[in-house]
Amino acid sequence: MKKMVAIALAAITMFGLPASLSTGASAASITEDKVIELEYPDFISNEDYYRTLAKEEGYILDIEVPEEYADEEAARIEEMSENTDAATFDLTRSQAKPTKKWNILTDGKYNLSAVNNVSVTLYSQYLFTGWTSYEVSIYNERKDNHDFTVKAYENKPLFDDLIEDEHTVKPGHTVIMYVVPSSDTAAWYLKFEGYSTLSGYVARDI
C-alpha cells in the first residue's frame, strides 16, 4: 500500500504540484486514504492549487493550524461564511437528524459552529440542497487533545447513504472536503462525534 501511495505522489508531482511539496521543502504529504496533510503557511500560499487538486482528484485537505495562525484561520472561515447557526445536540444519539432544508443556491453559504463538551452526537442544523458539489471546511478550535470525527450522509426515506467517509479532525486542524450528493436536489447533512469546539462553513463548489 505504501508503494501505491508513493507512486500516486510521484504522478501528482509530474502534473505540477507546488514547488514546496515537490521539492520536499514543505511538510505536506499524502496519506493512504487520500488525505493531503499540510502546514498552514503552505496552504495559504498555494490555496487555489490545493483546492483544485482536492476537487479534481478526490482528496481531503487536512491543514495544521498552529497557535500563531489561529486568528487568521478564524477570520478566513468568517469571511467565507454569510450565515451562522449552532449544530444540533442529539441527546438520544439517534433522533435529532435535521429536517429543515438550506438551499445553498438561493440561501447562500452556511456557517457551522458548535461547542460539545459531553461528547454527544451532533448534526448540522439543516439538510443542504440546491447544488451538485459542496465545499465543507471544518476547524477544530480545541486546545486540548480531543479530536472528533465528521461524516456526510445523503437523506433517504429508509436508510441514509454515507456519501463522505469518516474523517478525524485533530485539535488545531482544519479539514476541507468536497461532498458530492446524487443530484442538485438531493438533501444531505453532516454528523459529528466526539468532544468538539468547531467552526466552519458549507458552500457551493464553484
HELIX and SHEET records of a PDB file:
HELIX    1   1 LYS A    2  MET A   14  1                                  13    
HELIX    2   2 ALA A   19  SER A   22  1                                   4    
HELIX    3   3 TYR A   40  SER A   45  1                                   6    
HELIX    4   4 GLU A   47  GLU A   57  1                                  11    
HELIX    5   5 GLU A   67  TYR A   69  5                                   3    
HELIX    6   6 ALA A   70  MET A   80  1                                  11    
HELIX    7   7 ILE A  104  ASP A  107  1                                   4    
SHEET    1   A 8 SER A  29  ILE A  30  0                                        
SHEET    2   A 8 VAL A  35  GLU A  39 -1                                        
SHEET    3   A 8 ILE A  60  GLU A  64  1                                        
SHEET    4   A 8 HIS A 173  VAL A 179 -1                                        
SHEET    5   A 8 TYR A 134  ASN A 140 -1                                        
SHEET    6   A 8 SER A 196  ARG A 204 -1                                        
SHEET    7   A 8 TYR A 110  ASN A 116 -1                                        
SHEET    8   A 8 THR A  84  ALA A  86  1                                        
SHEET    1   B 5 THR A  88  ASP A  90  0                                        
SHEET    2   B 5 THR A 121  TYR A 123 -1                                        
SHEET    3   B 5 TRP A 188  GLU A 193 -1                                        
SHEET    4   B 5 PHE A 148  GLU A 154 -1                                        
SHEET    5   B 5 ASP A 161  VAL A 169 -1                                        
SHEET    1   C 2 LYS A 101  ASN A 103  0                                        
SHEET    2   C 2 LEU A 127  THR A 129  1                                        
END                                                                             
